[in-house]
C-alpha cells in the first residue's frame, strides 16, 4: 500500500510541474548504482585475488584498485563533486558518506603504493598522486577532494591540495601569456578540457584562502581560452588550439565544450558576489549558452560534434550543458526563460538512463586528431564515468528548479 501511495505521489508531482520524468528518482537511481557497484577492494591483476586492504600484502605492482570508481582519475573527481551535491540537495548523507569512504580508501592505502613508486616500479596504482605531471592527474580530483575535506578535515588531504595548487600555479606548462597548455599532441597545445582540470579547483582555493592569486589565474584562463578557442562563426568552441602554427583543431567536440561551460559555472559558484569581473564572466557564459542552444536536437540531446547532426547524440555533453543552464538560471545569473533549454536536455538525458541506473551513449575518453573522422568514430560505452558526475549535477540543479517553480 505504501509503495502504491508513493507511486501516486510521484505521478502527481510530475504532472503538477509539467515534468515527464521524476527527477529525484533518476538521480537516486544513477547515484545508487555507483554506490552498489563500487567494491572498495584491491585485486591482484594476475591471480584475481581480492583484498579489502593493502595491509600485510607483499609488495607487487600487480595490486590494483578493483573498481573504476576507486581509481585516481579526473572523471572520479567530477563524480565526487556530483555526489556531494546530491547529498546536499537531497539531504541524504549516504551520498557524501560514499565520497568520504572513497577518498579514505585511497589515502589509507597510499603508503603501500608509495613504496613501490619510490622503488621506480612501473605502472604503480595511484602513481599520479605521488608524481603530479599534468592537469588530468590533479585538477578535477583536487576539486572533488576539496569538497570532501570540508567534512573530513584531514591533514593528509590538505597537504595534497596544497601540493596540487602549487603544481597548477607554478609548474604546469603555459604559453607566454600564462594560458595553460600541454606538450602533446604538439608542443604548446591548448585543450578545452583543461579549463575544468584547473579552474574549479583554483576557484575553491580562492574562496577558502581569500587569496586573489587563485581567482586571478582562474579568470585569466577563462578569458584566454575564450580568446583562443571561441568560434564566432558557429557560436561554439574548438576542442583545441595549436600554438606552433596558430591554428584551431578540426572539431567542435561536444564534451570539450561541456568542460568549458562547467568550468565557467564552477568559477562563478565560488567567486565573490562583488568581484569586478563577475559581469564579464556571466556575459561569456551566456554567450556560450545561447550558442550551444542553437544546436540542441529535438530529443533534448546534443551531438558528439555539436554542429554535425550526422554525428551521434551524446550524453556527457548533454549533462554538462544541462547543468550549466540550470545552475545559471537557479542562481539568477541569466533570464529564467533559458530554463527551457535545460528542461529539454534533462528529458533527453533521463531517457538514456537504464532501469538499473546506467547512463547510455557516453563517449569514451578522447584525445584529438587533425581528422574530423576521429571524433565521428569515437566509441560510446555504457555508464562510462565521463558522464556520471555531470548527470548528477544536472539532475540536482533541475530538482532545485522544479522545487522553485
C-alpha positions in Angstrom: 0.0 0.0 0.0 2.8 2.4 0.9 4.6 1.8 -2.4 1.3 2.4 -4.3 0.8 5.7 -2.5 4.4 6.7 -3.3 3.8 6.0 -7.0 0.7 8.2 -6.9 2.7 11.0 -5.3 5.4 10.7 -8.0 2.8 10.8 -10.8 1.0 13.8 -9.2 4.3 15.7 -8.6 5.4 15.1 -12.1 2.1 16.3 -13.6 2.0 19.3 -11.3 5.3 20.6 -12.6 4.8 19.6 -16.2 7.6 17.0 -16.0 7.8 13.8 -18.0 10.3 12.3 -15.5 10.7 12.0 -11.8 13.9 13.9 -11.4 14.8 12.7 -7.9 14.2 9.1 -8.8 16.5 9.3 -11.8 19.3 11.0 -9.8 19.0 8.4 -7.0 18.9 5.5 -9.5 22.2 6.7 -11.0 23.9 7.5 -7.7 22.8 4.3 -6.1 24.1 2.2 -8.9 27.5 3.8 -8.5 27.4 3.0 -4.7 26.2 -0.5 -5.3 28.9 -1.3 -7.9 31.9 0.1 -6.0 33.8 -2.8 -4.4 36.3 -0.9 -2.2 38.7 -3.7 -2.8 42.1 -4.3 -4.4 42.7 -7.1 -6.8 45.8 -8.9 -7.9 45.7 -8.4 -11.7 47.5 -11.8 -12.3 45.8 -14.0 -9.7 42.4 -12.2 -9.4 42.7 -12.5 -5.6 40.9 -9.6 -3.9 41.7 -7.8 -0.7 39.9 -5.2 1.4 43.2 -3.5 2.4 46.9 -3.5 1.3 48.0 -4.0 4.9 50.2 -7.1 5.1 50.3 -7.6 1.4 53.6 -8.5 -0.3 54.9 -5.6 -2.4 53.7 -6.0 -6.0 52.8 -3.8 -8.9 50.1 -6.3 -9.8 47.9 -4.9 -7.0 45.3 -2.5 -8.4 42.1 -0.9 -7.3 39.3 -3.3 -8.3 36.6 -0.8 -9.1 36.8 2.0 -11.6 35.3 4.3 -9.1 38.2 3.8 -6.7 40.8 4.8 -9.3 42.7 8.2 -9.2 41.1 9.7 -12.3 39.8 13.1 -13.2 36.3 11.6 -14.0 36.1 10.4 -10.4 36.8 14.0 -9.3 33.7 15.1 -11.2 31.7 12.2 -9.8 32.7 13.3 -6.3 31.5 16.8 -6.9 28.2 15.4 -8.2 27.8 13.0 -5.3 28.5 15.8 -2.7 25.9 18.0 -4.5 23.5 15.1 -4.5 23.9 14.7 -0.7 23.3 18.4 -0.2 20.3 18.8 -2.4 18.5 15.6 -1.4 19.5 16.0 2.3 20.8 12.4 2.3 24.3 11.8 3.7 24.5 8.4 2.1 26.0 10.1 -0.9 28.5 12.2 0.9 29.5 9.3 3.1 30.2 7.4 -0.1 32.7 10.0 -1.3 34.3 10.3 2.1 34.7 6.5 2.1 36.2 6.6 -1.4 39.0 9.1 -0.6 39.7 7.4 2.8 40.1 4.1 0.9 42.7 5.6 -1.4 44.6 7.7 1.1 44.6 5.0 3.9 46.4 2.6 1.4 48.7 5.1 -0.2 51.8 4.1 1.7 51.8 0.6 0.1 51.9 2.2 -3.4 54.3 5.0 -2.4 56.9 2.3 -1.5 56.6 0.8 -5.0 56.7 4.3 -6.6 59.9 5.2 -4.7 61.4 1.9 -6.0 60.7 3.2 -9.5 58.3 0.3 -10.2 56.4 1.0 -13.5 52.7 1.3 -13.7 52.0 1.6 -10.0 48.4 2.2 -8.9 47.9 5.8 -7.7 51.3 6.8 -9.2 49.8 10.2 -10.3 49.3 11.1 -6.6 53.0 11.0 -6.0 54.2 12.4 -9.3 51.9 15.2 -10.5 52.9 15.8 -14.1 49.8 17.1 -15.8 46.4 18.7 -15.1 44.5 15.5 -15.6 46.3 14.0 -12.7 45.4 16.6 -10.2 42.8 19.3 -11.0 39.4 17.6 -11.1 40.4 15.1 -8.3 41.6 18.0 -6.2 38.2 19.8 -6.6 36.4 16.7 -5.5 38.8 16.1 -2.6 38.4 19.7 -1.6 34.6 19.2 -1.2 35.2 16.0 0.7 37.7 17.7 3.1 35.1 20.3 4.0 33.6 17.4 6.0 36.7 15.2 6.6 39.2 17.8 7.8 42.3 15.5 7.2 45.8 16.9 7.2 46.9 14.5 4.5 44.1 15.7 2.3 45.1 19.3 2.9 48.8 18.6 2.2 47.9 17.1 -1.1 45.6 20.0 -2.0 48.4 22.5 -1.3 50.8 20.4 -3.4 48.3 20.3 -6.3 47.7 24.0 -6.1 51.4 24.7 -6.3 51.7 22.5 -9.3 49.0 24.2 -11.2 50.2 27.7 -10.3 53.9 27.2 -10.8 54.8 24.0 -12.7 52.2 23.2 -15.3 53.2 24.2 -18.9 51.9 27.5 -20.1 52.0 29.7 -23.1 54.0 33.0 -22.8 50.7 34.8 -21.9 50.1 32.4 -19.0 47.5 30.2 -20.7 47.6 26.6 -19.5 48.9 24.2 -22.3 50.2 20.7 -22.9 53.3 19.4 -24.7 51.1 16.9 -26.6 50.0 16.0 -29.2 52.1 19.0 -30.3 54.1 21.2 -28.1 52.0 24.1 -26.7 48.6 22.7 -27.4 45.6 24.2 -25.7 42.9 21.7 -24.7 39.5 22.9 -23.8 39.3 20.1 -21.3 41.9 21.9 -19.2 39.5 24.6 -18.2 37.8 22.1 -15.9 41.1 20.4 -15.0 42.2 23.7 -13.3 39.5 26.4 -12.8 37.1 24.6 -10.4 39.9 23.8 -8.0 41.6 27.2 -8.3 38.2 28.9 -7.6 37.7 26.7 -4.5 41.2 27.6 -3.2 40.4 31.3 -3.8 37.2 31.1 -1.8 38.9 29.2 1.0 42.1 31.3 1.4 40.8 34.7 0.3 44.0 34.9 -1.8 43.2 36.6 -5.1 46.0 34.9 -6.9 43.8 31.9 -7.4 40.8 33.9 -8.7 43.2 35.9 -10.9 44.6 32.8 -12.6 41.2 31.2 -13.0 39.8 34.3 -14.6 42.8 34.6 -16.9 42.2 31.1 -18.1 38.5 31.8 -18.9 39.4 34.9 -20.8 42.3 33.4 -22.7 40.6 30.1 -23.6 37.7 32.1 -24.9 40.1 34.1 -27.0 41.9 31.1 -28.4 39.0 28.6 -28.8 35.8 30.5 -29.4 34.5 30.3 -33.0 32.2 33.3 -33.7 31.1 31.7 -37.0 29.3 28.9 -35.1 29.0 30.3 -31.5 30.8 27.1 -30.4 34.3 26.3 -29.2 37.0 24.3 -31.0 38.4 21.4 -29.0 42.0 22.8 -29.2 44.5 25.3 -30.4 47.9 24.5 -31.8 50.3 27.3 -30.8 53.1 26.0 -33.1 51.2 27.1 -36.2 48.5 29.2 -34.5 45.6 27.1 -35.8 42.5 25.6 -34.2 41.6 21.9 -34.4 39.0 20.5 -36.7 36.1 19.8 -34.4 33.6 21.5 -32.2 33.6 18.4 -30.0 30.7 18.2 -27.6 32.3 17.2 -24.3 35.2 19.7 -24.7 32.6 22.4 -25.0 30.9 21.0 -21.9 34.1 21.2 -19.9 34.2 24.9 -20.8 30.6 25.5 -19.7 31.0 23.7 -16.4 34.4 25.4 -15.6 32.8 28.8 -16.0 29.9 27.8 -13.8 32.3 26.5 -11.1 34.2 29.7 -11.1 31.1 31.8 -10.7 29.9 29.4 -7.9 33.0 30.5 -5.9 33.8 34.0 -7.0 32.8 36.8 -4.5 29.5 38.4 -5.4 31.1 41.8 -5.7 34.1 40.7 -7.8 34.5 43.3 -10.6 35.0 40.6 -13.2 31.7 38.8 -12.4 29.5 40.6 -15.0 32.0 39.9 -17.8 32.2 36.2 -16.8 28.4 35.9 -16.8 28.3 37.5 -20.2 30.8 35.0 -21.5 28.8 32.1 -20.1 25.5 33.4 -21.6 27.2 33.8 -24.9 28.1 30.1 -24.8 24.7 29.0 -23.6 23.0 30.9 -26.5 25.5 29.5 -28.9 25.0 25.8 -28.0 21.2 26.2 -27.6 21.1 26.6 -31.4 22.4 23.0 -31.9 20.1 21.2 -29.4 18.4 18.2 -31.0 14.6 17.9 -30.8 15.3 14.9 -28.4 16.9 17.4 -26.0 20.3 15.9 -26.5 23.3 17.3 -28.2 25.6 15.7 -30.8 29.1 14.3 -30.4 30.2 17.0 -32.9 27.8 19.8 -31.9 27.3 21.3 -35.4 27.3 17.9 -37.2 23.8 16.4 -36.9 25.1 13.3 -38.7 27.2 12.5 -35.6 25.7 10.6 -32.8 23.7 12.0 -29.9 26.0 12.0 -26.8 25.0 12.2 -23.2 28.0 13.6 -21.3 27.9 16.9 -23.2 24.1 17.0 -22.7 24.6 16.6 -18.9 27.2 19.3 -18.8 25.1 21.7 -20.8 22.0 21.0 -18.8 23.8 21.6 -15.5 25.3 24.9 -16.8 22.0 26.3 -17.9 20.0 25.2 -14.9 22.7 26.4 -12.4 22.9 29.8 -14.2 19.1 30.2 -14.0 18.8 29.0 -10.4 21.4 31.5 -9.3 19.8 34.3 -11.2 22.8 34.9 -13.4 20.7 34.7 -16.6 17.0 35.1 -17.6 14.8 32.4 -16.1 13.3 31.7 -19.6 16.5 29.8 -20.5 15.5 27.0 -18.2 13.5 25.6 -21.2 16.9 24.5 -22.7 17.8 22.7 -19.5 14.4 21.1 -19.2 14.6 19.6 -22.7 18.2 18.5 -22.0 17.1 16.7 -18.8 14.3 14.9 -20.5 16.7 13.6 -23.1 19.2 12.6 -20.5 16.6 10.8 -18.4 15.5 8.8 -21.4 19.1 7.5 -21.6 19.2 6.1 -18.1 18.6 2.4 -17.9 16.3 0.7 -15.3 19.3 -0.2 -13.2 20.8 3.4 -13.3 23.3 3.2 -16.0 23.9 6.1 -18.5 23.9 5.2 -22.2 25.7 6.8 -25.1 28.7 8.3 -23.3 31.7 9.0 -25.5 34.8 7.3 -24.1 38.0 9.2 -23.2 39.1 11.2 -26.2 42.4 12.6 -27.4 42.5 14.8 -30.5 43.4 14.4 -34.2 43.6 16.5 -37.3 41.0 14.2 -39.0 37.3 15.0 -38.2 36.5 11.3 -38.6 38.4 10.7 -35.4 35.5 12.4 -33.5 32.8 10.8 -35.6 34.1 7.3 -34.8 34.9 7.6 -31.1 33.1 4.7 -29.4 30.5 5.1 -26.7 30.4 3.0 -23.6 27.5 2.2 -21.3 28.0 4.0 -18.0 31.4 5.4 -18.9 32.3 7.6 -15.9 32.8 10.7 -18.1 29.0 11.3 -17.9 28.0 10.4 -14.4 29.2 13.3 -12.3 27.7 15.8 -14.7 24.4 13.9 -14.8 24.1 14.1 -11.0 24.9 17.9 -11.1 22.4 18.4 -13.9 19.7 16.4 -12.1 20.1 18.1 -8.8 20.0 21.6 -10.4 16.9 20.5 -12.3 15.4 19.3 -9.0 16.0 22.8 -7.5 14.5 24.4 -10.5 11.3 22.2 -10.2 11.0 23.0 -6.5 11.5 26.7 -7.1 8.7 26.6 -9.7 
